Amino acid sequence: MATSKDLPDVGGFIRDLRRNAKISLRQLADQAGVSNPYLSQIERGLRRPSAEVLQQLASALRVSTPAMYLRAGLLDDKEGQGVLAAIAVDPDLTMAQKQSLTQIYETFRRENARLAEATAAASAPAPAAAPQAPATVTPAATGPTTPDGTPTEAVLESVAVTEAGSAPAPPSNSPARKAAQQAADKTAAAVDEDKTAAAVEEEKS
């Protein structure tokens, strides 16, 4: 933590800023919301302002609050706050130039921080891909076969036919059955005629 031995007195720092901005003691006191005697004691090093008063003074003087805290010994000289404090107390810069430099510096720091975050996110290892499910193999349309190569479906159909028995004969009154019976009767009649003719011939002889 910075101490009064390491940094100029915050009262002198505030006085220099006020004079560079060409603001009277009463005007700064009114803008910061403090009394004129209290601000005079701060500038002379008789009173040490609180963090809230320092913030109000920084706003009135248009400097960064961290720079004011740093000069008051409330912050460590890190994260670029020393640069902001140096800009704020530089007597060769106008108030507008100090404000511009402070804004540019803080913009560069924010941009660098975003760039560092984006680089870290890009270099992070990507999550492992989910394992793919094994491909499903569809059986061939011909189906499984027996060891001798006969399709199993054909074997099952043969067994079903064997268990059910042979197909039943067509009914006796079906046209096919009648035609077959008529053909058999004609054949039998022709055989009988041949036999009769043969017997007649034998008797003549």
Secondary structure as GFF3:
##gff-version 3
##sequence-region A 1 205
A	DSSP	alpha_helix	10	20	.	.	.	ID=ss1
A	DSSP	alpha_helix	25	32	.	.	.	ID=ss2
A	DSSP	alpha_helix	36	43	.	.	.	ID=ss3
A	DSSP	alpha_helix	51	61	.	.	.	ID=ss4
A	DSSP	alpha_helix	65	71	.	.	.	ID=ss5
A	DSSP	alpha_helix	81	89	.	.	.	ID=ss6
A	DSSP	alpha_helix	95	123	.	.	.	ID=ss7
A	DSSP	alpha_helix	152	164	.	.	.	ID=ss8
A	DSSP	alpha_helix	175	204	.	.	.	ID=ss9
###
